[in-house]
Amino acid sequence: MALQTKASVVVLVLIGLGAAIVLGAPISAHAATLRLSPASGSYTVGHSFTVDVLVDSSDQAMNAAQGTITFPAGLLHVISVSTDNSIVNLWVEQPSFSNKNGQVDFQGVVVNPGFSGTGGKIITITFQAVVAGTAPVKFSAGSVLANDGAGTEILDGFQGARYTVLAAAAGVPPIVGPTAIVSDPLIASGTWYNMNTIGFAWDMPSAVTGVDYAIATDPNYQLPEVSKGTPSATSYDLTALNDGQWYFFLSLQDPGGWSVPVVRSFLIDHTPPDPFIIIREDQDLYSSEPRFQWIASDKTSGIAYYLVKIGDGDWFNASVIQMGTSSIYKLPPQSPTDSRTLTVRAFDKAGNSRDATVSFEVAALPPTCGSSWIIVNCVVTDFLRAWAWLVFLLGLLFYLLACLALYRLFAWKKDIQENMHDFQSRINQDMHNVETELASIDNEAFAESFRQLGQDLKRGLGRQVVVDREPVPLSVSDDIPAPPPGY
C-alpha cells in the first residue's frame, strides 16, 4: 500500500511538471505551413502530372512567401511552372526552375490585407515522369511573413511529397519524348523580352512519325495531336501577340502514340512604361544640388531601372544619385542657371523605355563674408542691404526739413522787406507833411534849414536798417524851434 501511494505521488508530480511545462511553453498561435499537393501519387514513365504549392495560415494573415523546392532530376523533369489562380499578386521574381539542378524557386507578395486560411495556391508545377523509381519532392528552404507591418516570420514547417514513377507495361512500346528544345533568340525562365520573332528547334529520334506544336497563353493548353509532318524547327511572329507569358508546346508521335508535350515558356513585353512626371522635391532655388522625385510604372514587366541626363550631358544610371531606397534623387552640384533640363528615361524589364523632362533653376548665391572681397561683400553690401530702408527714410526726412527751412527763410526775408517798405512809406508821408508845413513859412533861411534837415533825414532812412520796433511818425512840432516873433 505504501508502495502504491509513493507511486501515485510520483505520477502526480510528473503530471504536474508536464502541465507546468506545457502551460509555461510559448504557444505558436500564429503559424503557417508550406506544403505540396498531392502529397503522393503513382505515374507511368512518359506521362505528366501537376503539383500545387500551397500555404496554410489560418491564425494570422500572411503577405509574403518564398521557397526552394528540390526534386530528383534523374526521375522527374519540370515541364512548366504556372501562376494561374495564385494568391500572390506581386512577384519579386517570376517563379523559375532548373531541370539540371532539380530545383524550383518562387518569391512573391500578397498585397494588403494578405491571405488567411488554408490551401492558398502559390504556384502549380507540371512534372513529367522520366525514369521509374521513387521521387521525393521537398522544400529545402522557405519563409512566410505575417501581414503585421513588421514582416514577422510565421513559418512553422514544411510538408513535402513522394511520388512513384512506374515503368511502362510490358509489350507496350514507350512513347518517345521530344529532346531538348533550343530557342532563337535564347530565352531564360523568368526573363522578359522585347522581341518581334522567336524560333524553336529540336532533334528527333528516328522512330518519330509526326510532330505537333503550338503557342498559347494557357499553361494547360492541350495539343490536338494532329501531325504537322516531321519538321525540326518552327518560328513565330510576335508583333501581333499580346504582352505577357506565352507557352510553346511540342509533342512527338511514334508507333506507341503521342508523347507528353514539352513546354517552354517565354515572356514578351512590347509596350513602354506609362507616362510619368518629374517633381522638384525641394523649393530652395539657391541649392546647387536640387532634389527631384519621380515614380514610373509598367503594367506588364515592371520598371527595371532609370537613366538620367542633365542638360546636354551624358546619360548615367539614376541609382548613383538616389537617396537611399526612396524615390527622391539629388543631382550633383550644379552651376547657377536660369533654365536647365533634367531628362529621366525609365526602362522596363524588357528594355522598353519612356522619357520625361523638366526644367529647373539654380539661383546664384549672394556674396559671402568668407570671400576675399570681405570689405565690399560684408561691410558695404550687407550694410546697405540691412539699412537700405532706414537710410532712405532718413534721407527723406532730411529733405523735408531742408525744404521747410528754405521756406521759412524766404518767408522771413519777405516779411522784413514788407516791413521796411511800409516804414519808409510812413516816413516819406511824414516828411511830405513837414515840407507842406514849411512851405507856408516866409523865412527862407529857416525854411532852408528845415529842408536840409529833411534831406538828411531821408538820406539816413534810405539805408537798409533793421529795427525791432515800429517807426515813430514825426510831426512838425517835434524838436523844431518856433518861428521868430513877428512871423
C-alpha positions in Angstrom: 0.0 0.0 0.0 2.8 2.4 0.9 4.5 1.5 -2.4 1.3 2.3 -4.3 1.0 5.6 -2.5 4.6 6.6 -3.3 4.0 5.6 -7.0 0.8 7.8 -7.1 2.7 10.7 -5.7 5.5 10.3 -8.3 2.9 10.1 -11.1 1.1 13.3 -9.8 4.4 15.1 -9.6 5.3 14.1 -13.2 1.8 15.1 -14.4 2.2 18.5 -12.6 5.6 19.0 -14.1 4.3 18.2 -17.5 1.4 20.5 -17.1 3.8 23.3 -16.0 6.0 22.7 -19.0 3.0 22.7 -21.4 1.4 25.8 -19.8 4.7 27.6 -19.5 5.8 27.0 -23.1 5.0 29.7 -25.6 2.1 28.8 -27.8 2.6 29.3 -31.5 -0.8 30.8 -32.2 0.3 32.4 -35.5 1.8 29.5 -37.5 1.9 28.9 -41.3 2.8 25.9 -43.3 4.1 25.4 -46.9 3.0 22.1 -48.4 2.7 20.2 -51.7 -0.5 18.7 -53.0 -1.0 15.9 -53.7 1.4 14.5 -51.2 1.8 11.2 -53.1 0.9 9.5 -56.4 2.0 6.9 -59.0 2.7 7.9 -62.6 3.9 6.0 -65.6 7.1 6.9 -67.4 6.4 9.4 -70.2 3.3 10.9 -68.5 2.9 14.2 -66.8 1.2 15.3 -63.6 0.7 18.6 -61.7 1.6 19.5 -58.2 0.3 22.6 -56.3 2.4 24.5 -53.9 0.1 25.7 -51.1 0.2 27.8 -47.9 -1.9 27.4 -44.8 -2.1 30.4 -42.5 -5.4 30.2 -40.7 -4.5 32.0 -37.5 -2.9 35.1 -39.0 -2.9 36.8 -42.4 0.3 36.4 -44.4 1.6 38.7 -47.1 4.8 37.2 -48.4 6.2 33.7 -49.2 9.3 32.3 -50.7 10.7 28.9 -51.1 13.0 26.5 -52.9 11.7 23.0 -53.9 14.0 20.2 -54.9 13.3 17.1 -56.9 15.3 14.2 -58.3 16.3 15.4 -61.8 17.0 11.9 -62.9 13.4 10.8 -62.3 11.4 13.9 -63.0 11.5 16.9 -65.3 9.7 20.1 -64.9 7.6 21.0 -67.9 6.3 24.3 -66.7 5.6 26.5 -63.6 2.2 28.3 -63.7 1.0 31.2 -61.6 -2.6 31.0 -62.7 -5.2 31.4 -59.8 -2.3 32.2 -57.4 -3.0 34.2 -54.3 0.3 36.0 -55.0 -0.3 39.2 -56.9 3.2 40.8 -56.8 6.1 38.7 -57.8 9.5 39.8 -56.6 10.9 37.4 -59.2 8.9 35.2 -61.6 9.0 31.6 -60.5 11.8 29.7 -62.2 13.0 26.1 -62.5 16.1 24.2 -63.5 15.9 20.6 -64.6 19.7 20.4 -64.5 19.8 21.3 -60.8 16.5 19.7 -59.9 15.1 22.9 -58.4 12.1 25.2 -58.4 12.2 28.7 -56.8 9.5 31.2 -56.1 9.2 34.5 -54.2 6.1 36.7 -54.1 3.9 39.1 -52.1 0.2 39.1 -51.3 -0.8 42.7 -51.0 -2.8 44.0 -48.1 -4.9 42.6 -46.5 -2.9 39.4 -47.3 -4.1 35.9 -47.1 -5.5 33.9 -44.2 -7.0 30.4 -44.4 -5.8 27.1 -45.8 -4.9 25.9 -49.2 -3.8 29.2 -50.7 -2.2 28.3 -54.0 1.1 29.9 -54.8 2.2 28.1 -58.0 1.5 25.0 -59.9 4.3 22.7 -61.1 3.9 20.3 -64.1 6.2 17.4 -63.9 7.0 14.7 -66.4 7.9 11.2 -65.3 11.2 10.2 -66.9 12.6 7.1 -65.2 11.0 4.6 -63.0 11.7 4.9 -59.3 10.6 6.8 -56.1 10.9 10.6 -56.4 10.8 12.6 -53.2 9.9 16.3 -53.8 10.5 18.6 -50.8 11.2 22.1 -49.6 14.9 22.9 -49.0 14.2 26.5 -47.8 11.2 28.7 -47.3 9.7 31.7 -45.5 6.2 33.0 -44.7 5.9 36.6 -43.4 2.9 38.0 -41.5 0.8 40.9 -42.7 1.5 42.8 -39.4 3.6 45.7 -40.7 6.8 44.2 -39.3 7.2 41.2 -41.6 7.2 38.7 -38.7 8.3 35.2 -39.7 5.4 32.8 -39.0 6.5 29.7 -41.0 6.1 26.7 -38.7 7.1 23.8 -41.1 7.0 22.1 -44.5 5.1 19.2 -45.9 6.8 17.6 -48.9 5.6 14.8 -51.2 6.7 11.4 -52.5 5.8 10.2 -55.9 6.2 6.8 -57.6 7.3 6.6 -61.2 6.2 3.3 -62.8 7.7 1.6 -65.9 5.6 1.2 -69.0 3.6 -2.0 -69.2 5.3 -5.0 -70.9 4.7 -5.2 -74.6 3.8 -1.6 -74.9 6.4 0.4 -76.7 7.4 3.6 -74.8 6.3 6.9 -76.1 9.3 8.7 -77.4 9.5 12.2 -75.8 11.0 15.2 -77.5 14.6 16.0 -77.0 15.8 19.4 -75.7 14.3 22.5 -77.4 16.6 25.4 -78.4 15.1 28.8 -78.9 16.4 31.7 -81.1 17.0 34.0 -79.5 17.9 32.1 -76.4 15.4 32.7 -73.6 15.7 32.2 -69.9 12.9 31.4 -67.5 11.5 34.5 -65.7 13.2 37.0 -68.1 11.2 39.5 -70.1 12.0 40.2 -73.8 11.1 42.8 -76.3 11.4 40.7 -79.5 9.4 40.5 -82.6 10.1 36.9 -83.6 11.1 33.7 -81.9 12.2 30.4 -83.3 12.3 26.9 -81.8 14.4 23.9 -83.0 14.7 20.3 -81.8 16.2 17.0 -82.6 14.0 13.9 -83.2 14.6 10.2 -82.7 14.5 8.1 -85.9 11.2 6.5 -84.8 9.2 9.8 -84.9 6.4 9.7 -87.4 4.8 13.1 -86.6 5.1 16.4 -84.8 2.5 18.7 -83.3 3.3 22.1 -81.7 1.6 25.4 -80.8 2.0 28.5 -78.7 -0.7 29.6 -76.2 -1.2 31.7 -73.1 -2.8 28.8 -71.2 -0.2 26.6 -69.5 -2.7 23.8 -69.5 -3.3 24.0 -73.3 -3.9 20.6 -74.9 -2.4 20.0 -78.3 -4.9 18.5 -80.7 -2.3 15.8 -81.5 -2.6 16.4 -85.3 0.6 15.8 -87.1 2.3 18.7 -88.9 4.7 16.4 -90.6 8.2 15.9 -89.2 9.8 19.4 -89.1 12.6 20.0 -86.8 12.1 23.8 -86.3 9.4 26.5 -86.4 9.2 30.3 -85.8 6.5 32.8 -84.8 5.9 36.5 -85.5 5.3 38.0 -82.1 4.3 41.6 -83.1 0.6 40.7 -83.2 0.7 38.8 -79.8 -0.4 40.4 -76.6 2.1 41.2 -73.9 2.5 38.6 -71.2 3.6 35.0 -70.6 3.4 32.6 -73.5 4.0 28.8 -73.8 5.4 26.7 -76.6 4.1 23.2 -76.7 5.8 20.4 -78.6 4.8 16.7 -78.8 6.2 13.9 -80.9 4.4 10.9 -82.4 5.9 7.4 -82.8 4.2 3.9 -83.2 3.3 4.0 -79.5 1.3 7.2 -79.7 1.9 10.9 -78.8 4.4 11.9 -76.1 3.7 14.2 -73.2 4.2 17.7 -74.6 7.3 19.5 -73.6 6.6 23.1 -72.7 8.9 26.1 -72.9 7.6 29.4 -71.5 8.7 32.9 -72.6 7.7 36.4 -71.5 7.2 39.3 -74.0 6.6 43.0 -73.5 6.4 45.4 -76.4 4.8 48.3 -74.5 6.9 51.1 -73.0 6.3 52.2 -69.4 3.4 54.5 -68.7 3.9 58.3 -68.9 5.2 59.9 -65.7 6.2 63.3 -64.4 9.2 64.7 -62.5 8.6 66.9 -59.5 11.1 69.1 -57.8 11.1 68.0 -54.2 13.0 71.0 -52.7 11.9 74.6 -53.0 15.3 76.2 -52.4 16.3 77.9 -55.7 19.8 78.7 -54.2 20.5 75.0 -53.7 23.2 73.8 -56.1 22.1 70.2 -55.5 18.3 70.3 -56.3 16.3 67.2 -55.4 13.6 65.6 -57.7 11.1 62.8 -57.3 9.6 60.5 -59.9 8.0 57.1 -60.0 7.4 55.3 -63.3 5.1 52.3 -63.7 4.8 49.5 -66.2 1.8 47.2 -66.4 3.4 44.2 -67.8 7.0 43.5 -66.8 7.6 46.3 -64.3 10.3 49.0 -64.1 13.9 47.8 -64.2 16.0 51.0 -63.9 16.3 54.7 -64.8 18.9 56.6 -66.8 19.3 60.4 -66.2 20.7 63.2 -68.4 21.3 66.8 -67.2 21.2 69.4 -69.9 23.4 68.2 -72.8 25.4 65.9 -70.7 25.8 62.1 -70.9 23.3 59.5 -69.7 24.1 57.9 -66.3 22.4 55.5 -64.0 20.0 57.2 -61.6 20.9 54.8 -58.8 24.1 56.9 -58.2 22.1 59.9 -57.2 19.2 58.1 -55.4 18.7 59.0 -51.8 18.6 55.6 -50.1 15.7 53.4 -51.2 13.3 56.3 -51.7 12.0 57.8 -54.9 14.0 61.0 -54.3 17.1 61.8 -56.3 19.7 64.5 -55.6 21.6 66.0 -58.5 25.3 66.5 -58.4 26.4 70.2 -57.8 25.1 72.5 -60.5 26.3 75.9 -61.6 23.8 78.8 -61.4 21.4 78.7 -64.3 18.1 80.3 -65.3 16.9 77.2 -67.0 18.4 73.7 -67.4 16.7 70.4 -68.3 16.6 67.1 -66.4 15.6 64.1 -68.5 14.8 60.8 -67.0 14.5 57.6 -69.1 12.6 54.7 -67.5 13.2 51.2 -68.7 11.0 48.2 -68.1 12.4 44.7 -67.7 12.0 44.0 -71.4 14.1 47.0 -72.4 11.3 49.4 -73.5 11.7 53.0 -72.4 9.8 56.2 -71.7 11.3 59.7 -71.3 10.2 62.6 -69.0 11.7 66.0 -68.9 11.5 69.0 -66.5 13.3 72.4 -66.5 14.8 73.7 -63.3 16.6 76.9 -62.0 19.6 77.3 -59.7 19.9 80.9 -58.5 23.3 82.4 -57.9 24.2 82.7 -54.2 24.7 86.3 -52.8 28.3 87.2 -51.8 29.5 85.8 -48.6 31.8 87.2 -45.9 34.2 84.4 -46.4 35.3 85.7 -49.8 38.4 87.8 -50.5 36.2 90.9 -51.1 35.2 91.0 -47.4 35.1 94.8 -47.2 32.7 95.1 -50.2 30.7 91.9 -49.5 30.3 92.3 -45.7 30.8 95.9 -44.7 29.2 97.6 -47.7 26.8 95.2 -49.3 25.4 93.7 -46.1 25.1 97.1 -44.5 23.3 98.6 -47.4 21.1 95.5 -47.6 20.2 95.7 -43.9 19.9 99.5 -43.6 18.6 100.4 -47.1 15.1 101.4 -45.9 16.4 103.3 -42.8 18.8 105.3 -45.0 16.0 106.1 -47.4 13.7 107.3 -44.6 16.4 109.4 -43.0 17.2 110.9 -46.4 13.6 111.7 -47.0 13.3 113.3 -43.5 16.4 115.5 -44.1 15.0 116.6 -47.5 11.7 117.7 -45.9 13.4 119.5 -43.2 15.6 121.3 -45.7 12.6 122.3 -47.7 10.9 123.6 -44.6 13.9 125.6 -43.6 14.2 127.3 -47.0 10.5 128.1 -47.0 10.8 129.8 -43.6 13.9 131.7 -44.7 12.3 133.1 -47.7 9.1 134.0 -45.8 11.2 135.8 -43.1 13.0 137.8 -45.8 9.8 138.7 -47.4 8.3 139.9 -44.1 11.4 142.1 -43.4 11.2 143.6 -46.9 7.5 144.4 -46.5 8.0 146.0 -43.0 10.9 148.2 -44.4 8.8 149.2 -47.3 5.9 150.2 -45.0 8.2 152.0 -42.6 9.8 154.0 -45.4 6.3 154.9 -46.8 5.3 156.3 -43.5 8.5 158.3 -43.2 8.0 159.7 -46.7 4.5 160.7 -45.8 5.6 162.4 -42.6 8.4 164.3 -44.5 5.8 165.3 -47.1 3.7 166.7 -44.3 6.7 168.6 -42.8 7.6 170.1 -46.2 4.0 171.2 -46.6 4.1 173.0 -43.3 7.4 174.6 -44.0 6.2 175.8 -47.4 3.9 178.2 -45.6 6.8 179.9 -43.8 8.4 183.1 -45.4 11.7 183.0 -43.7 13.8 181.5 -46.4 16.7 180.7 -44.1 14.5 179.0 -41.6 12.8 177.0 -44.3 16.1 176.1 -45.9 17.4 174.7 -42.6 14.3 172.6 -42.3 14.6 171.4 -45.9 18.2 170.5 -45.2 17.2 168.6 -42.1 14.6 166.7 -44.1 17.1 165.8 -46.8 19.5 164.5 -44.2 16.7 162.5 -42.6 15.8 161.0 -45.9 19.3 160.0 -46.6 19.5 158.3 -43.2 16.3 156.5 -43.7 17.4 155.3 -47.2 19.8 152.9 -45.6 18.7 149.2 -45.1 18.4 149.2 -41.3 16.5 146.5 -39.4 14.6 147.8 -36.5 12.7 145.8 -33.9 10.0 148.3 -33.2 7.5 150.3 -35.2 8.9 153.7 -36.7 7.7 156.8 -34.9 6.0 159.2 -37.2 7.3 162.8 -37.0 5.1 165.9 -36.7 6.0 169.4 -37.5 6.1 170.4 -33.8 8.7 167.8 -32.8 12.1 169.4 -32.0 11.5 172.3 -34.4 12.1 175.7 -32.9 9.2 178.1 -33.0 9.4 180.8 -35.7 10.8 184.1 -34.6 8.3 186.7 -33.3 6.7 188.6 -36.0 6.3 185.7 -38.4 
